[in-house]
Amino acid sequence: MMMKILTPLSPSQCASRVPNLHLSVSFLHSVAISSNTKLPVEVEDDAETVYRMINASNLQGQLKESLSSSGIHLSKDLIDRVLKRVRFSHGNPLQTLEFYRYAGARKGFYHSAFSLDTMLYILGRNRKFDQIWEILIETKRKDRSLISPRTIQVVLGRVAKLCSVRQTVESFWKFKRLVPVFFDTACFNALLRTLCQEKSMTDARNVYHTLKHQFEPDLQTFNILLSGWRSSEEAEAFFEEMKGKGLKPDVVTYNSLIDVYCKDREIEKAYKLIDKMREEDETPDVITYTTIIGGLGLIGQPDKAREVLKEMQEYGCCPDVPAYNAAIRNYCIARRLRDADTLVDEMVKKGLSPNATTYNLFFRVLSLANDLGRSWELYERMLGKGCLPNTQSCMFLIKMFKRHERVDMAMRLWEDMVVKGFGSYSLVSDVLLDLLCDLAKVDEAERCMLEMVEKGHRPSNVSFKRIKLLMELANKQEELENLKQKMSIFVTEIPT
């Protein structure tokens, strides 16, 4: 008899919930957490100290003075960590640029390629395109080797995100004038990959046909162009053009085309392509099988998808966590939760640890069932296993807490996020602050806002306006002015 990890529901309780929901003992009991578990204390290192200096410096030259007097050695590794911190917390881009230039101006010091690309990303995200080209020109003069096809893709990605296809292509040619020596097919591929990710496959196709005679398309070119189509007809056209150029498809090429067939629900074509792979001595890998598992789920065949897990092992390809997640997802979509649970059990017995995506498959079902108790149990056990929730996990939970008006649970989730550093502050805070304002929890709302700002994350205008009104009604003018002062580190204007 299969052991159950969640407390069984009474018949009356089941009426308002998804029936027959059981999560395996090895999935949840193996990750049990004690109620006395203490959260680790966050240790502030040099990168955090420098990050705070960047955000606290508003006057010209103040940052340089702070850095100079701090005694902190600005190594390449430290600079990489600081810039990564700024990137993920949306810190002040111009102050960060001052820091980057200050560090790079030291005699004999050269930035890493990671620092350059991250600095360019930060500037691009904030539409500081003039500063991007200034940095690139400075880099070319000092160490041109830092400018790589990846650098091109980083810059073009930000341009494409905010500007038109024409402006993206113009920036591409601007790079050619900047670094003509190595401007080759790899750079062309960077442009195509950017368009596939930030614009559309149609845009990428049109640019490819316009520019392909000026470059020599290689296998990677076609792998990029095959990766995003949902129309098998379009993908097949590129596949045939690739073969016409004498290029031999590799496993990435086949996987891309199989993915198109699966998305288009043409599973038979996908299977035939796998047979063709084997005929050409190209071995299907775990991505091949995972794609097939997902495709079978799309056509409502979760049992056949489960058989693929066994089949791939017979061919010497061991299923990994994403492969199991794909099969589990199929059963969750079909509302066959006992089968999904059994697969998790099997996965754990094979020594594979469920990740945030695995938990989210169950959080989704519990959310649809509006089952607060079991969602909270699963969350605590997830932390106990050491698996940190991702943003999707947090959103499932915070929305449910808001529906049930559970401020205590919502605040616990927020505290865990602050201490452990998971989830999106901006997305979760919008829902959390909405809940706190609805219930007039002014002290809790103020605390969350301050913690968010001190971490370098800017609250949305809507959230700030709601809290501002709540604090004014509570006659907390001094606290409101303090909050405004702390928010002055952000470049954008504070709403009035």
C-alpha positions, 0 to 999 in steps of 0.5 A: 500500500502506498504511503501518503504524506499529506493528511487525508481529507474528509469527504466534505473537505474533498468536495471543494478540492481536487479529489484523490490528491496524495503526495508520496512519502518519499517526496515530502516526508523525506524533506520534512522540516522541524518547526524549530529550524532556524534560518541562517543569518545573512553575512554581509561580504565585501561585495554587499558593502560595495553595492551599498556604497554604490546605492548610497552615493548621490554626490559627484565624487562621493563614491570614489571617496568611499571606495578609496577610504574603505580599504577593500581590494577591488579584485576581478572576482569582487567586481564581478560579484558587485556587478552581478548584484547590481544586475539582479537588484536593479541598482543605480546604473550611472553610479555603477558605471562610475564604480566600473570606471574607477576600478578600471582606471587603476594602473595595470588593471583589466576588467574581466569579460564578465564584468564588461558584458554585465556592465553593458547589460545594466546600461542597456536595461536602463536605455543608456545606449550612449554610455554603452558605446562610450564603454565599448570604445574605451574597451577597444582602446585598452583591451579589444579582446574583451569584446566578443560575440557574446558582448555583441549579443548582450548589447543587441539583446537590450537594443532589440528589447527596447527598439525596433528590428531596424535599430537592432540591425543598425547596432549590429553594423555599428559593431562591425565598424568598431571591431571589423577584425573578428566580425564573422559568422559568430557575430551574425549568429549572435544577431540571429539568436537575439532576434529569435529571443527578443523579436520573432522567428519571422524577423530572424528569418527575414534578416537571415535571408537579407544578410546570408550572402554577406556571411557564411552560414554554419551549422550553428546558424541553422541550429539557431534558426530551427530552435523556435518555430512552431510551424514544421513547414518553416523549420523543414525549409531551413533544414533542407537549406542546411543540407543543401549547403553540405552541412551535416545535422548534429544532435542539436539540429535534430532535437530542434526539429523534433521539438517543432514536430512535438509542438505542432503535435506531429509525433509520428514525424518526431519518431521517424526523425529519431529513427533517422538519427540512429541510422546516421549514427547520431545518438538521441540524448536526454533532451531528445527523449524529454521533448518526446515526453512533452509532445506526448503530453500535448496529445493526451498520452501521459502513459505512453510518455511514461513508457519513454522513461523506460525506453530511454534507459534501455538505450543507455540514456538515464532520465534526469530531473527535467525528463521526470518533470515532463512526465509528471507534468503530463499526469498533473495536466490530466489530473491523474495525481496518483500517477504523478505522485508515483513518478516522484516516488520513483524519481527519488528512489533513483537518487534524483532530487525534486527541484523547484519545477517539480514542486511547482507542478504540485503547487499549481494543483493545490492552488487550483484546489485552493488548498492552503493547508497542504500548500503551506505544508509542501512549502515548509518541507521544500525549505527543509530539503534545501530546495529554494522556491523560485519566483513561480513558487512564490507567486503560487503561494503569495496569491493563495495567502492573499485569497485567504487573507493570511498575513502571517503566512505571507510575512513568513514567505517574505522573511524567507525571501529576504534572508535566503535570497530567492524569488522576485521581490518586485512581483511578490511585493506587489501582491503582498503589499496589496494584501497588507494595504487591504487589511490596513497593516501599515507597520508590516507594509512599511517594514516590507517596503524598507527591506525591499529598498535596502536590498536595492529593489525598487517597489512599483509605483502602484505599491508605493502610492498605496503605502503612501496613502496608508501612512498618511492616513495613519499620520506617519509623516516622519516614517514616510519621509524616511522611506522617500529618502531611502528610495532616492537611490533609484534613478526614476522619479518617486511618484507623488 
